[in-house]
Amino acid sequence: MTAPATTMADATLRPILFVASASVAFSVNDLVFKLLSGAYPLHEMMLVRSTVALVLITIFIRVTKGGFQALRTRRPGMHVLRGGLMITANAAQYAALAALPLADATAVYYSAPLLITVFSVFILREKVGPWRWLAVTVGLFGVLLIVRPGGEGYSAAALLAVLSATVYALSQILTRKIGRTDAALTMSFYGQLSLNIFAMIVGLCFGSGAFGETGNAAADFLLRRWIWPTPFDLFLFVVLGVISAVGGVMMTMAYRDGPPSLIASFEYLALPMSVIWGAVFWSSLPDMLSSAGIVLILAAGLAVSYREARLGRRAFSRRNALG
């Protein structure tokens, strides 16, 4: 009787370690983007990150699939649309990170699973019961506490975080459709390819810095001129690519091997981590309203993830749609 129990515990521990490691790594990803957002343009960081991730994903496909047949798709148009949504979500999220406290931007981004629930009703015609509607309402109220439109402490950059969460939620709805025929690695490859092409185009158009130095942190991050990175900063760019590729694979493996309701709860490790990073690197803690908003979003997100897992749906995975 002891051996099977040990085996079951080990089988549960591994996916927990995967999702916990991926969530912490993704919080480091956001931290590095914010730390370097005042010196480098987003398109430069994104180009290096997506190039490294593409290389690693390609190697992974070659090793695990035995060839590149996994890249074949019958839905190229949907991959293009999904790539466009990913580009918008990434650009808006990282621009928001440049201008907002890390914890606030991260918390608003984590309202995406709540929005996925809303969109699934109107787009996928899924049924949502009163308990999940209540969780969605509570979570979106938490978003309002952080954004505070028109109130004291309001920043227009907060709308970028809202835009990112909204577009990301739409991309996840599309991911559900594409996932009926294409593997996760296929979607990851084309997602990173979309980000890579976008970064190159933006770099060619705005890399001279002619439209940069606006005095707005978010706009400057998007339009700043291309700057050759220091060796250490280039190393950090490469680390971002490794996190993007390896973290995405770990998250997929966690949801593949572990109980969805349990795995989803560990994704939210990124929220307290963002508070810790803000305190350590900027001596900044969320104010009372933002703290309340973060708690409400966290509670609502966990409730929705648990309820969806109970109903047999695939749980929300933060970075699967980001390639």
Secondary structure, DSSP 4 states (H G I P E B T S, - for coil): -HHHHHHHHHHHHHHHHHHHHHHHHHHHHHHHHHHHTTTS-HHHHHHHHHHHHHHHHHHHHHHHHSSSGGG--S-HHHHHHHHHHHHHHHHHHHHHHHHS-HHHHHHHHTTHHHHHHHHHHHTS-----HHHHHHHHHHHHHHHHHH-TTSTT--THHHHHHHHHHHHHHHHHHHHHHTTTS-HHHHHHHHHHHHHHHHHHHHHHHTT-TT---S-HHHHHHHPPP-PPPHHHHHHHHHHHHHHHHHHHHHHHHHHHS-HHHHHHHHTTHHHHHHHHHHHHH-----HHHHHHHHHHHHHHHHHHHHHHHTTPPPP-TTGGG-
